[in-house]
Amino acid sequence: MTELHLALLAGAPRHGYDIKHEHDAWFPDSRPLAFGQVYATLARLQRDGLAEMVETRTDGGPERTVYALTEDGERRLRTWLAEPASATGSGAEEIVRKTVAALHTGIDVQGFVSRQRTAHLRRMRELQRTPPGTGAAERLVREHVIAHLDADLRWLELATDLLPSPDDQQALRTPAERKSS
């Protein structure tokens, strides 16, 4: 997230409110950036010499501190953009964690997978019904979100095929796990 904040500062000096709104415009289909995260990251960037406070504005509203990239910040941003993102495939996403937790606890794993599949399909339909912004960046972000939802749906189908039936799942649990349920 640090480097993304640097990218948001790259165009021009900005205050936290502008950074949050620019981020949300760049990624309209993602979770909005929290103001607290913006200001915490700006404080770290300033502490680390990657951004600096250039002025304080009021613009008829609350006082806003404006930040700009330093030369070190510009260098770090360029270095970050020069390297490909890691292709981890770590499986640490929440959907995987929840499915594995449901499987290990025996708490309605088939129901969870079914509800998750329904939620993914609903979200994909919403995204496909609503046209993305007109710019290439907006379209790229939208297509990335849809591709990830599609991949998750394929994984959920695999999970459905691999998950034991409720009776089999009960038999797989240890005696202590069966006793506690």
N, C-alpha and C positions, 0 to 999 in steps of 0.2 A: 504494500500500500504506500510505502514511502516514495517509491519511484513514480507511482501514479500521481501522487501529489506534486512531485517535481514536474511531471508532464503538464499538469493543470496550471502550474505557475509559469510554464515556458512561454506561453503566448504574450503575457503581459503581467505586471504586478497585480496581485489580487488580494482581497481580504477573504476571510473564512467563509462568509456568506456566499460570495461569488464562486469560490472553489466548490462548495457543496452543490450549488445549482448547476455549475458547469459539468461536474461529475454526473449528476442525475440526467443531464441532457445528453451526455456521451453514452450513457448506459440506461436508456429509458425503460428497458424490460427487466432490469435488475433491481435488487433491493436498494432503496435510496440510501445515500451516505449519511450517517448520523453526524450532527453538528459537533458532538463531543469528540468523535474520532477525528474530525477535521482539525479542531483546535489542539488536540493532543499531538497529532502528527506535525502540525506547524511548529509547536514548541520543540519537538525533537529535531526537526529540520534546522531550526534556528540554533539550538544547542550544538548540533553537529556541524555547523558552519555551511550547511547546504542551502539555506535560505536566510534572508535578512529582512528585518523590519525597515521599510523605506519611508513610511509616513503613517499618520493617523488622520482619518477623515471622519466627518460627521454627516455630510451630505443631507442635512435636515433630519437625520434619524440618530440612532445610537452611534457612539464612537466606534469606528472600525479601524483595526490595525491592518495595514497593507504590507504584504510580503512580496519579495522578488527572489529569484534564483541568484545564488552566488556563482562565481566561476566553478567552484567545487561542485555545486549542485548541478550546473550544466554538464560538467564532465561525468558525474555519476549517472545522470539521465541518459547521456549518449552511450555510456558503457552498458547500461541496462538494456537499451534498445538494440545494441549491437549483438547481444547474446540471445539465442533462442530460448523460449520458455522450456522448462524441464518437462519432459513427457513421463511423468511419474507413474500414472496409472496406479496410484497408491491404494485405492479402494477405501479411502478414509472419509468418503462423502457420507452425509447424514443418512441417506437412503440405505446405504450398505450397513452402517452402524445399527440403524433401527431394525432392519431385517434380521441381522445376526443376533441382536439382543432379543427380538421376539422369538427367534428359533431357540435360543439357549434358555429362555425363561418359559417357553411354552405358552406365552400369552398371545393368542389369536394371530399367529403368523400368517395364515392364509387370508384372514380378514385384513390385516395390515397391507399385505401385498396387493390385494384387490382394491382397497381404498387408495393406495398410492398410485396404482395404474389409472384409476378413474381421475385422480387429481392431475396426473401428467397429461392424459388425453384432453381434459378440459382446458388446461393451460395451452397446449399446442393449438387447439381450435381457436382460442382467444387470440393468440399471436398470429395465426394465419388469417383470421377475419379482419384484424386491424392492420391497415397498411403501415409499414415502418416509415420513418422520416424519409425525406427525398435524397439525403446524402448517402454516399457510399459507406461511410462509417456506421450510420444507423442501420443500414441494410446488413452490413457484416455482423454487427452485434446481434441483430434479430436472428439471422441465419445460424449463428453459433449457438444461441439459446435453443432454437428448434432442434438442431443437430444433437445437442446434449440430451434434450428431452427424449428424442427418438432413441438414442443409445440407452438411456435409462429404461425405456419401455421394452427394448429387446432384452435387457438384463432382467427385468421383472418377469418376462415370459420364461426365461431360463430358470429363474428362481422358482416360479410356479411348477415347472417340470421337475426340479430337483428337490423341492421341499417334501418332507414326509407328510403323509396324511395325518390328521389329528390323532388317530389311534396309534399309528406308528411313532409319532412324535412323543406320545405319553410313554410308550415302551422304551424309547431311547433315553429318557431322563433317568438320572440316578435315583436310588431309593430316597435319599435325603431331599432331592428336588421334588419327587412325587409326594412326599410327606408334607412338604411346606406349601403345596398348592391346594 
